[in-house]
Amino acid sequence: MPTSQNHFLGRHYDAEHSTGPFQSLNPTERCFVANKAPARPSDEERDGNIPVRPSDSSPTVAYVWRSRDNRKGRHALVVDRDPRKHNAKAPKPSNTWERTFRGILKMFVRYPIWDISYDVAFVFTIGSVIWVINGFFSWLPVQAPSTEFPGETTWGGGLTAFIGATVFEFGSVLLMLEAVNENRADCFGWAVEESLDGVLHLHPDHKCWHSHARKGTLVEGAPKTDGQLDGTQPGSAESGRKWSWWPTWYELKTHYFHEIGFLACFSQMIGATVFWIAGITSLPPILNNFSKPAENGVYWATQVIGGVGFTVSSALFMIEVQPRWYIPAPGVLGWHIGLWNFIGAIGFTLCGALGFGISQPGVEYAVMLSTFIGSWAFLIGSVIQLFESLNKYPVWVDEKVGALTAA
């Protein structure tokens, strides 16, 4: 058996309650009931040695494994009722105003640079801010000519486009590293315990196996596991998650090319690399020396191709968290990130497509406005992604989770 095949042993692909938007690709979501009540009392309970607990005495709790959350080091928990009604010390659902405000506050006071998911979100946020500045340099002189100053459109727009495209390229490299260093074991991240008197205790499990939990280092990977969940022998060299700069060909063809999240990251990487060409050629010493055919082929066409890569990537990120490819998932944070990035990608694609006719009246305004709107959409998506990267333990209430106990 090839060593790399251990990556797939003990995984979720054939497990119960596994779903995904495409049957031909790997499942993207798995639910596992954490405190499944027994169908009948045990012998000890019947004999009176242990108090019999009613099956409905405490909330039904389910771990929710998602491929996106796995890459981001997040651990989702879903309950069929508010756990605070059963235990005042239980965590609050994530959609409360208090939890949301605390999540926003983390964005200003926490900087876990050892967490690659945080690095991805932070880099794309910085890149989006640069593109918003570029949008002002490009669109404002057309909207309000009286505000233009010398070199605003040429050097201001060209230099920010180059820097913004470079930052996006760097962010895409980090995104690929995040994708190929997904956690290889089923780390659900929560400790769910029910006492004999029926009180449910929920708290994060600090023995998390995601690499995001390792402070002070980015490339060391997750700590060693006991090997029970990743299909390896306890204590073996393969039982710990090692940092990988690139997967093997075996892993690519048997796993990653069937993973929606990896395909989305790969499309983003291709789009950013091609778009980087447009960023380089946007510098005035280069762009001003192009003939019209060269400008169309090297500057505008690369924006279109890069924008299409961004569009495909954003669409795949949205689909990844959907139950079916045609059913939206507005209740999932990752879906909104993909949506805003999709709008931004459309704006950048339209900018390049309209650029072929920029000499026509009115087209220049549409070109600059597309960039301006796309930049703001990317910024909104990046800020939401930054929020997502800092909130690793989401909890939400869904009454339908109780149906899993019957399975």
C-alpha positions in Angstrom: 0.0 0.0 0.0 1.5 3.4 -0.9 2.3 5.5 2.1 0.2 8.4 0.8 -2.8 6.2 0.8 -2.9 6.5 4.6 -4.3 10.0 3.9 -7.6 8.5 3.0 -8.1 5.7 5.5 -10.7 6.2 8.2 -12.1 9.3 6.4 -15.7 10.3 5.8 -16.3 9.5 2.2 -18.6 6.5 2.8 -19.9 7.5 6.2 -23.5 7.9 7.2 -25.0 11.4 6.8 -22.4 12.5 4.3 -23.6 14.8 1.6 -22.3 17.0 -1.2 -23.4 19.1 -4.1 -22.1 16.6 -6.7 -22.2 12.9 -6.5 -19.2 12.5 -8.7 -17.0 14.5 -6.3 -16.1 14.0 -2.6 -18.7 14.7 0.0 -18.4 18.2 1.5 -20.4 17.7 4.7 -20.8 15.1 7.4 -23.0 15.0 10.5 -22.3 12.8 13.5 -24.6 12.8 16.5 -22.6 13.4 19.6 -24.9 12.4 22.4 -27.1 9.8 20.8 -29.4 8.4 23.5 -29.7 4.5 23.7 -32.8 3.0 22.3 -33.6 1.3 25.6 -32.2 1.4 29.2 -29.1 -0.6 29.9 -29.1 -3.5 32.4 -27.5 -1.2 35.0 -30.2 1.4 34.5 -33.0 -1.2 34.8 -31.5 -2.5 38.0 -31.5 0.9 39.5 -27.8 1.4 39.8 -27.7 4.3 37.3 -30.5 6.8 36.9 -32.5 6.3 33.7 -32.1 9.4 31.5 -35.1 10.3 29.3 -34.1 10.4 25.7 -35.4 13.9 25.4 -33.8 15.2 28.6 -31.1 17.1 26.9 -30.6 18.7 23.5 -29.5 16.6 20.5 -26.0 17.6 19.6 -24.3 16.9 16.3 -20.8 17.5 15.0 -20.9 19.0 11.6 -17.8 18.4 9.5 -17.4 20.5 6.4 -14.6 20.4 3.9 -14.3 24.2 4.1 -14.4 24.3 7.9 -11.7 21.5 7.9 -9.4 23.7 5.8 -10.1 26.7 8.0 -9.6 24.9 11.3 -13.2 25.5 12.3 -15.4 23.1 14.3 -19.1 23.5 13.9 -21.7 22.2 16.4 -25.5 22.1 15.8 -28.1 21.5 18.4 -31.9 21.0 18.1 -32.6 23.6 20.8 -30.8 26.4 22.6 -28.3 24.6 24.9 -28.4 27.4 27.5 -32.0 26.4 28.4 -30.5 23.1 29.6 -27.2 24.4 31.0 -26.5 28.1 31.7 -22.8 27.6 31.1 -23.3 26.2 27.6 -22.0 28.3 24.7 -24.4 30.7 23.0 -25.4 30.2 19.4 -23.2 32.0 17.0 -25.9 34.1 15.5 -26.6 36.1 18.7 -25.6 39.8 18.8 -23.2 39.2 21.6 -21.3 36.4 19.8 -21.2 38.4 16.6 -19.9 41.5 18.4 -17.2 39.4 20.1 -16.2 38.0 16.8 -15.9 41.4 15.2 -13.8 42.5 18.3 -11.4 39.7 17.7 -10.5 41.2 14.3 -9.0 44.2 16.0 -7.2 42.5 19.0 -6.1 39.1 17.7 -3.3 38.4 15.1 -2.6 34.7 15.0 0.0 34.8 12.2 0.8 31.1 12.8 -2.7 30.3 11.4 -2.6 30.0 7.6 -6.3 30.6 7.3 -5.9 33.9 9.1 -2.9 34.8 6.9 -5.0 34.0 3.7 -7.9 36.3 4.9 -5.5 39.1 6.1 -3.5 39.1 2.8 -6.7 39.2 0.7 -8.1 42.0 2.9 -4.9 44.1 2.4 -5.0 43.3 -1.4 -8.7 44.4 -1.6 -7.9 47.7 0.2 -5.3 48.4 -2.4 -7.8 47.6 -5.2 -10.3 50.0 -3.6 -7.7 52.7 -3.7 -7.0 51.8 -7.3 -10.7 52.0 -8.0 -10.8 55.6 -6.7 -7.7 56.5 -8.8 -9.3 55.1 -11.9 -13.0 55.9 -11.5 -13.0 59.3 -9.7 -11.3 61.3 -12.5 -14.0 60.0 -14.9 -16.8 60.7 -12.5 -15.5 64.1 -11.3 -12.8 65.4 -13.7 -12.2 68.4 -11.5 -10.7 66.2 -8.8 -8.0 64.7 -11.0 -4.4 65.5 -10.2 -1.3 64.8 -12.4 -0.4 61.1 -12.7 -3.5 60.0 -10.8 -4.8 57.6 -13.5 -1.4 56.6 -15.0 0.9 56.2 -12.0 -1.7 56.1 -9.2 -3.9 53.6 -11.0 -1.0 51.6 -12.6 1.1 51.3 -9.5 -1.8 50.2 -7.2 -2.9 47.7 -9.8 0.6 46.2 -9.9 0.8 46.0 -6.1 -2.8 44.7 -5.7 -2.3 42.0 -8.3 1.0 41.0 -6.6 -0.8 40.7 -3.2 -3.6 38.7 -4.7 -1.0 36.3 -6.2 0.7 35.9 -2.8 -2.7 35.3 -1.2 -3.5 32.6 -3.8 -0.2 30.8 -3.0 -1.2 30.8 0.7 -4.7 29.6 -0.3 -3.2 26.6 -2.1 -1.0 25.8 0.9 -4.1 25.9 3.0 -5.9 23.5 0.7 -3.1 20.9 0.6 -2.6 21.0 4.3 -6.1 20.1 5.3 -6.5 18.1 8.4 -6.2 14.4 7.6 -8.1 13.1 10.7 -11.7 13.6 11.8 -11.1 16.4 14.3 -14.5 17.5 15.5 -13.0 20.0 18.0 -15.7 19.8 20.7 -16.0 17.9 24.0 -19.6 16.9 24.5 -20.3 15.3 27.9 -23.5 14.5 29.6 -23.5 13.9 33.4 -25.7 11.3 35.1 -28.2 13.9 36.1 -28.7 14.8 32.5 -26.8 18.1 32.4 -25.1 18.6 29.1 -21.6 20.1 29.1 -20.2 21.6 25.8 -16.8 23.1 25.5 -14.0 23.2 23.0 -11.6 20.3 23.0 -8.2 21.8 23.4 -6.6 18.6 21.9 -7.4 19.9 18.4 -5.4 18.2 15.6 -5.6 21.1 13.1 -2.4 22.8 12.2 -4.1 26.1 12.9 -4.0 25.3 16.7 -0.1 25.2 16.7 1.0 28.5 18.0 4.4 30.0 17.1 4.9 28.1 13.9 3.2 28.0 10.5 4.8 25.0 8.8 5.2 22.3 11.5 1.7 21.0 11.2 -0.6 19.4 13.7 0.5 17.4 16.7 0.7 13.6 16.6 -2.6 11.7 17.0 -3.2 8.2 18.3 -3.8 7.1 14.8 -7.4 5.9 15.4 -9.1 8.4 13.0 -6.6 8.7 10.2 -6.1 5.0 9.6 -2.5 4.7 10.8 -0.9 2.8 13.6 -0.6 4.7 16.9 2.8 6.4 17.3 3.7 5.9 13.6 5.4 8.5 11.6 2.2 8.9 9.5 -0.1 9.4 12.5 0.9 13.1 12.8 0.0 15.7 10.2 3.1 16.8 8.4 3.3 20.1 6.5 3.1 19.7 2.8 4.3 22.2 0.1 2.6 20.2 -2.6 0.7 16.9 -2.7 2.0 13.8 -4.4 0.5 12.8 -7.8 -1.2 9.9 -6.2 -3.0 12.3 -3.7 -3.9 14.7 -6.6 -5.6 12.1 -8.8 -7.3 10.1 -6.0 -8.3 12.9 -3.7 -7.6 16.5 -4.5 -8.9 16.5 -8.1 -12.2 15.2 -6.7 -12.3 17.9 -3.9 -14.4 21.0 -4.7 -12.5 23.2 -2.3 -9.1 22.2 -3.9 -10.5 22.9 -7.4 -11.7 26.3 -6.2 -8.3 27.1 -4.8 -6.6 25.8 -8.0 -8.8 28.0 -10.2 -8.1 31.0 -8.0 -4.3 30.3 -8.3 -4.5 30.1 -12.1 -6.7 33.2 -12.3 -4.4 35.2 -10.0 -1.3 34.2 -12.0 -2.7 35.3 -15.3 -4.2 38.4 -13.7 -0.7 39.2 -12.4 0.4 39.7 -16.0 -2.1 42.5 -16.4 -0.9 44.0 -13.1 2.7 44.0 -14.3 1.8 45.5 -17.7 -0.3 48.2 -16.0 2.8 50.1 -15.1 3.1 53.3 -17.3 6.6 52.5 -18.7 5.3 49.2 -20.0 1.7 50.0 -21.0 2.5 53.3 -22.8 4.8 51.5 -25.2 2.3 48.9 -26.3 0.6 48.9 -29.7 -3.1 48.6 -29.7 -3.0 44.8 -30.6 -0.4 44.2 -27.9 -2.5 46.1 -25.3 -5.5 44.1 -26.2 -3.7 40.8 -26.0 -1.4 41.3 -23.0 -3.3 43.8 -20.9 -7.1 43.4 -21.4 -7.2 39.7 -22.4 -5.2 38.7 -19.3 -7.7 40.6 -17.2 -10.6 38.7 -18.8 -8.9 35.3 -18.3 -7.9 36.1 -14.8 -11.3 37.4 -14.0 -12.9 34.2 -15.3 -10.6 32.2 -13.0 -11.7 34.3 -10.1 -15.4 33.8 -11.1 -15.1 30.0 -11.4 -13.3 29.9 -8.0 -15.9 32.0 -6.2 -18.7 29.9 -7.7 -17.1 26.7 -6.5 -16.5 28.1 -3.0 -20.3 28.9 -2.9 -21.3 25.4 -4.2 -18.9 23.7 -1.8 -21.0 24.7 1.2 -24.4 24.1 -0.5 -26.4 20.9 0.1 -26.9 20.7 -3.7 -25.3 22.6 -6.5 -28.6 24.5 -7.2 -29.7 25.2 -3.6 -28.2 28.3 -2.0 -26.9 28.2 1.6 -27.3 31.7 3.0 -27.1 30.3 6.5 -23.4 29.4 6.1 -20.7 32.1 6.4 -18.5 30.6 3.7 -21.4 31.0 1.2 -21.5 34.8 1.7 -17.7 35.0 1.2 -18.0 33.2 -2.1 -21.0 35.4 -3.1 -19.2 38.7 -2.6 -16.0 37.4 -4.2 -18.2 36.2 -7.1 -19.5 39.8 -7.5 -16.0 41.1 -7.4 -14.8 38.6 -9.9 -17.6 39.6 -12.3 -16.6 43.3 -11.9 -13.0 42.5 -12.8 -14.0 40.4 -15.7 -16.2 43.1 -17.1 -13.4 45.6 -16.7 -11.2 43.5 -19.0 -14.0 42.7 -21.5 -15.1 46.3 -21.9 -11.5 47.4 -22.1 -11.3 46.2 -25.8 -13.7 49.1 -26.7 -12.4 51.7 -24.3 -12.0 54.2 -27.1 -15.8 54.3 -27.6 -17.8 57.0 -25.8 -19.1 55.9 -22.4 -17.1 52.7 -22.3 -14.3 54.2 -20.3 -16.8 55.1 -17.5 -18.2 51.5 -17.5 -14.6 50.0 -17.3 -13.6 52.1 -14.3 -16.9 51.6 -12.6 -16.6 47.8 -12.9 -13.2 47.9 -11.2 -14.5 50.2 -8.5 -17.5 48.0 -7.7 -15.5 44.8 -8.0 -12.9 46.1 -5.6 -15.4 46.9 -2.9 -17.1 43.5 -3.3 -13.7 41.7 -2.9 -13.1 43.8 0.3 -16.4 42.9 1.8 -15.8 39.2 1.1 -12.3 39.4 2.5 -13.5 41.1 5.7 -16.1 38.3 6.2 -13.4 35.7 5.6 -11.2 37.4 8.3 -14.1 37.2 10.7 -14.5 33.5 9.8 -10.8 32.7 10.3 -10.9 34.0 13.9 -14.1 32.2 15.0 -13.2 28.5 15.2 -16.2 27.2 17.2 -19.5 28.1 15.6 -22.7 26.9 17.3 -26.2 27.1 15.8 -29.7 25.8 16.5 -31.5 23.6 13.9 -34.6 21.6 15.0 -34.1 19.1 12.2 -30.9 17.7 13.7 -33.1 15.6 16.0 -34.0 13.4 13.0 -30.5 12.1 12.9 -31.1 10.1 16.1 -33.5 7.9 14.3 -30.8 7.0 11.7 
